[in-house]
Amino acid sequence: MEHEESTEGRSPRLMHDELPKEHEDPLIRRLHLVIRFAIKILAVLMVLVIIWGVLDVVYVLYSRFMAPPVMLFEVSDIFLIFGAFMVVLIAVEIFINIRLYLGTNILPIRLVIATALMAIARKVIILDTEIVTAEQMLAIAAVVLALGVTHWLVGK
């Protein structure tokens, strides 16, 4: 891995070339092409997951909105809706990671960490405090702290 100055004058970015299109070994070159194609398929599938997730959000909103008492949300309904939204947003972040992986040689470390932060935030939002143990809460807090510090350090 090498470092290169960012075009925006910020901190240096990590450069990589995990799957170069040119390689001295013809077999490795072909395998890289196959893997790149597989990643493109994953990107298409992720778009389908995003569309499915949006439809799920619409369904959850409609079903909760029409359930008695009509047009009123319980707190549990709001948490369910937030969870459905967060799943779609996490899927979008994963798609962006896949797109960046294919389209650039910049390792999107900060974006990967931000995606992990969003995933753990979803867990915190939908957390049922009646069921979760103190040890599990401490573990989640440790993950949030570690990811937050890492995101801050990478951004410096």
URGIFEN-V63880 format. One record per run of one state. SS is the DSSP state (~ for helix, > for strand, _ for the rest). FROM is the first residue (numbers start at 1). LEN is the number of residues. If there is no record, write none. Layout:
BEGIN
ss=SS from=FROM len=LEN
ss=SS from=FROM len=LEN
END
This chain:
BEGIN
ss=_ from=1 len=1
ss=> from=2 len=3
ss=_ from=5 len=8
ss=> from=13 len=3
ss=_ from=16 len=10
ss=~ from=26 len=41
ss=_ from=67 len=8
ss=~ from=75 len=29
ss=_ from=104 len=2
ss=> from=106 len=1
ss=_ from=107 len=2
ss=~ from=109 len=17
ss=_ from=126 len=8
ss=~ from=134 len=22
ss=_ from=156 len=1
END
